[in-house]
Amino acid sequence: MGGRVEVRANFSDANKSPEDDNQYQDASRVRLNIGGEQKLNEDISFIGFTEFELKENSDPAGDDVSMNTRYLYAGMQSQRFGALTYGHQDNAFTYLTNFTDMAQVYSGYINEYNVATSDRANGVLRYAYSADKLTIQASVQGDSDSDGTAVTQNADGFGVIAAYKLTETLEFGLGYAQTDANNSGSDVDSTGDNNTYTAALKYTNEGVYLAATYEGGSIARFSNDESDFNAADAYAGYTFGDNNVNMTYNYFNADENSFNNLNVNMVAVEYSRYFGNATAYAAYNFNLLSDSDAASESQTEDELMVGLKYAF
C-alpha cells in the first residue's frame, strides 16, 4: 500500500474568469494505491495494482471529492519472458515519454493527444520485456479512453517501442503508435487516424540527468478534421545532496488552426528540496506561445506552482 498527499498552489492570469478575478487556484491532490504479487513458481508470478487520485470538488453543490482512476490492472510476469498485463495502465509509449517527464510540475505535455501515446489509458493490453540493455514493449487498445486531453476517446489502436542502452549512461529509443480518432466518443461517427512516431534519448551520470524526446505525425478529431503536428520535450536536471534543480521545454504545434487549443510552447525552471518522504518545490513556467498559435488568451499565460508532497 502506498500513496501521497500533495498540496499545491497555482498562480496565473489563466485562472481568472469573468466571475472571479483571482490569480490563485488550489491544485492539491491525494493518490492512494495498493498492489500485490503472488508467485506461481520460481519464475512466474501473478500481479495486480490499482491507484486512485482524489481532489476537492470545486462544485459546492455536488460531492466535495472527485475521484479519478489512474491504474487498475492485473496480469502475469516472468523474469525470462517479460510481463503481460491488462487494464487501466501505462501504454508501451510511456516507457520513452518518461525519459523527459521528470519534473514535479511542467514536463510530459506532448504525448497526451493520442490514446496510444498518453501516459495511461483503460482497455490496454501491454507486453513488456527487458533483457540486459534492450527493452521492448507493445500495447493494444480496445475502445479505450486516455487520462489526457479528450481529443480521441473510445479509440482502438496500438503502440510499439524499442530502447537500447548504448552505454551505462546513455539510452536511445524509437516508437510508433496509431489509433482511430473520434472526438465525440461515438462509434457511429466518422473516424480519422492518429499516427505518432517518436525518438527519445536519455543520459544519466551521477547527479546529471539530460533527456530529449521528439514526436511527429498526424492528429485527428474526425476523418474530415485532421492535421500534421511536430512536438518536442526536453529535461535538464541536476541533483546534489537533497536538492534538485531542472529546466524543461515543452513544444507541440499542429499545422491546422482548428487544433490551436492543443498547441504548447513553454520553458520552465524548478527547484525541489527533499526531506525524506517529503518534497517541497517551486516551479515557474515561461509561456512562449504566440497569440496567433493559441485558441484563447489564457493559453499564453505564465504560471507559478508551489507545493509540498508527502509520500508514504
ZAMARGU-4260 file (C-alpha; in steps of 0.2 Angstrom, whole numbers, plus 5000, padded with zeros to 4 digits):
<rodrens>
0) 5000/5000/5000 | 5006/5017/4996 | 5002/5035/4990 | 5005/5053/4993 | 4997/5069/4999
5) 5001/5084/4989 | 4996/5102/4992 | 4999/5114/4978 | 4995/5132/4974 | 4995/5139/4956
10) 4996/5157/4952 | 4992/5163/4934 | 4981/5175/4925 | 4974/5160/4916 | 4965/5156/4932
15) 4955/5172/4931 | 4937/5172/4924 | 4923/5184/4921 | 4916/5179/4938 | 4932/5178/4948
20) 4947/5190/4946 | 4959/5179/4957 | 4975/5173/4950 | 4976/5159/4964 | 4970/5142/4961
25) 4971/5127/4973 | 4978/5111/4964 | 4980/5099/4979 | 4978/5080/4977 | 4979/5064/4985
30) 4984/5047/4977 | 4981/5030/4985 | 4987/5014/4978 | 4988/4995/4983 | 4997/4981/4974
35) 5001/4963/4976 | 5011/4949/4969 | 5009/4930/4971 | 5022/4918/4965 | 5016/4903/4954
40) 5034/4896/4954 | 5052/4902/4954 | 5050/4912/4938 | 5031/4916/4935 | 5020/4927/4947
45) 5003/4935/4946 | 5002/4954/4949 | 4989/4967/4952 | 4989/4985/4955 | 4977/5000/4957
50) 4978/5018/4961 | 4966/5032/4963 | 4968/5051/4963 | 4956/5062/4974 | 4954/5080/4973
55) 4942/5093/4981 | 4927/5096/4970 | 4926/5114/4966 | 4907/5112/4964 | 4899/5116/4981
60) 4883/5109/4975 | 4890/5091/4972 | 4901/5079/4982 | 4916/5088/4990 | 4928/5075/4982
65) 4931/5070/4964 | 4940/5054/4960 | 4950/5048/4945 | 4956/5030/4941 | 4975/5031/4937
70) 4978/5012/4937 | 4968/4996/4938 | 4977/4981/4930 | 4982/4963/4933 | 4992/4950/4924
75) 5007/4939/4924 | 5026/4942/4924 | 5041/4931/4921 | 5060/4935/4924 | 5064/4926/4907
80) 5049/4930/4896 | 5043/4948/4902 | 5026/4954/4908 | 5008/4953/4901 | 4995/4964/4909
85) 4978/4971/4905 | 4968/4985/4912 | 4970/5004/4915 | 4988/5006/4914 | 5003/5014/4905
90) 5005/5012/4886 | 5020/5005/4878 | 5024/5023/4873 | 5025/5028/4891 | 5042/5020/4893
95) 5050/5033/4881 | 5040/5048/4886 | 5045/5045/4904 | 5063/5050/4898 | 5058/5068/4899
100) 5043/5068/4911 | 5054/5070/4926 | 5049/5087/4934 | 5037/5089/4948 | 5026/5100/4938
105) 5030/5106/4920 | 5035/5091/4910 | 5027/5077/4899 | 5014/5088/4890 | 5017/5082/4872
110) 5011/5064/4871 | 4993/5067/4879 | 4983/5069/4862 | 4984/5051/4856 | 4976/5037/4867
115) 4990/5025/4862 | 5004/5038/4867 | 4996/5045/4883 | 5003/5041/4900 | 4988/5030/4904
120) 4973/5023/4896 | 4960/5010/4900 | 4957/4994/4890 | 4975/4992/4887 | 4984/4975/4884
125) 5003/4978/4886 | 5018/4966/4884 | 5035/4972/4892 | 5051/4963/4890 | 5069/4969/4896
130) 5085/4959/4895 | 5102/4966/4898 | 5102/4983/4888 | 5087/4980/4877 | 5069/4985/4881
135) 5054/4980/4870 | 5036/4985/4874 | 5020/4983/4864 | 5002/4988/4869 | 4985/4987/4860
140) 4969/4997/4865 | 4951/4992/4863 | 4938/5005/4864 | 4950/5015/4876 | 4949/5032/4884
145) 4965/5041/4889 | 4969/5051/4905 | 4975/5065/4894 | 4965/5078/4884 | 4950/5071/4876
150) 4955/5073/4858 | 4951/5055/4854 | 4941/5044/4866 | 4933/5026/4864 | 4948/5023/4852
155) 4956/5007/4845 | 4974/5006/4842 | 4992/5000/4846 | 5009/5006/4850 | 5027/4998/4850
160) 5043/5004/4856 | 5061/4998/4857 | 5075/5005/4868 | 5093/5001/4869 | 5107/5006/4882
165) 5121/5011/4871 | 5132/5013/4887 | 5129/5013/4906 | 5124/5031/4905 | 5116/5033/4888
170) 5099/5025/4882 | 5091/5028/4865 | 5073/5023/4859 | 5061/5023/4845 | 5042/5021/4845
175) 5027/5021/4834 | 5008/5022/4839 | 4992/5023/4829 | 4974/5025/4834 | 4957/5029/4826
180) 4951/5046/4831 | 4934/5051/4836 | 4931/5067/4847 | 4913/5063/4850 | 4916/5046/4858
185) 4903/5038/4847 | 4906/5023/4836 | 4894/5028/4823 | 4903/5045/4819 | 4917/5046/4806
190) 4935/5042/4812 | 4952/5049/4807 | 4969/5042/4811 | 4981/5047/4824 | 4999/5042/4819
195) 5013/5046/4831 | 5032/5042/4829 | 5045/5046/4842 | 5064/5046/4845 | 5070/5048/4863
200) 5087/5050/4871 | 5092/5049/4890 | 5109/5052/4898 | 5112/5050/4917 | 5128/5052/4926
205) 5129/5054/4945 | 5118/5069/4948 | 5116/5074/4930 | 5101/5070/4920 | 5098/5075/4902
210) 5084/5069/4891 | 5075/5074/4875 | 5060/5067/4865 | 5054/5071/4848 | 5037/5067/4841
215) 5029/5069/4824 | 5014/5063/4814 | 4996/5067/4812 | 4981/5071/4824 | 4963/5070/4821
220) 4946/5073/4828 | 4936/5066/4814 | 4940/5060/4796 | 4937/5077/4790 | 4946/5086/4804
225) 4965/5081/4804 | 4982/5089/4805 | 5000/5085/4805 | 5010/5090/4820 | 5028/5092/4827
230) 5032/5091/4846 | 5047/5091/4857 | 5051/5088/4875 | 5067/5091/4885 | 5073/5090/4903
235) 5089/5095/4910 | 5092/5092/4929 | 5105/5091/4942 | 5103/5083/4959 | 5115/5087/4973
240) 5113/5081/4990 | 5094/5084/4995 | 5092/5096/4981 | 5086/5096/4963 | 5086/5110/4950
245) 5080/5107/4932 | 5074/5116/4917 | 5061/5109/4905 | 5055/5113/4887 | 5038/5108/4880
250) 5033/5111/4862 | 5018/5105/4852 | 5012/5113/4836 | 4998/5107/4824 | 4998/5114/4806
255) 4979/5117/4806 | 4972/5131/4815 | 4957/5121/4821 | 4969/5112/4833 | 4977/5128/4841
260) 4969/5124/4858 | 4982/5110/4859 | 4997/5120/4855 | 5011/5122/4868 | 5027/5131/4869
265) 5035/5134/4886 | 5051/5134/4896 | 5050/5131/4915 | 5063/5131/4929 | 5061/5121/4945
270) 5069/5119/4962 | 5065/5104/4974 | 5071/5100/4991 | 5069/5083/4998 | 5066/5079/5017
275) 5065/5060/5017 | 5047/5056/5012 | 5043/5075/5010 | 5047/5086/4995 | 5045/5105/4994
280) 5046/5113/4977 | 5043/5128/4967 | 5042/5130/4948 | 5039/5144/4936 | 5033/5142/4918
285) 5038/5155/4905 | 5024/5153/4892 | 5032/5156/4874 | 5016/5153/4864 | 5011/5167/4852
290) 4993/5173/4851 | 4992/5168/4833 | 4996/5150/4838 | 4983/5149/4853 | 4965/5147/4854
295) 4962/5158/4869 | 4972/5171/4879 | 4973/5160/4894 | 4983/5148/4884 | 4998/5160/4883
300) 4999/5165/4902 | 5014/5162/4913 | 5012/5151/4929 | 5019/5149/4946 | 5017/5132/4956
305) 5022/5129/4973 | 5019/5113/4983 | 5023/5101/4997 | 5022/5082/4994 | 5022/5069/5007
310) 5024/5051/5000 | 5020/5035/5011
</rodrens>
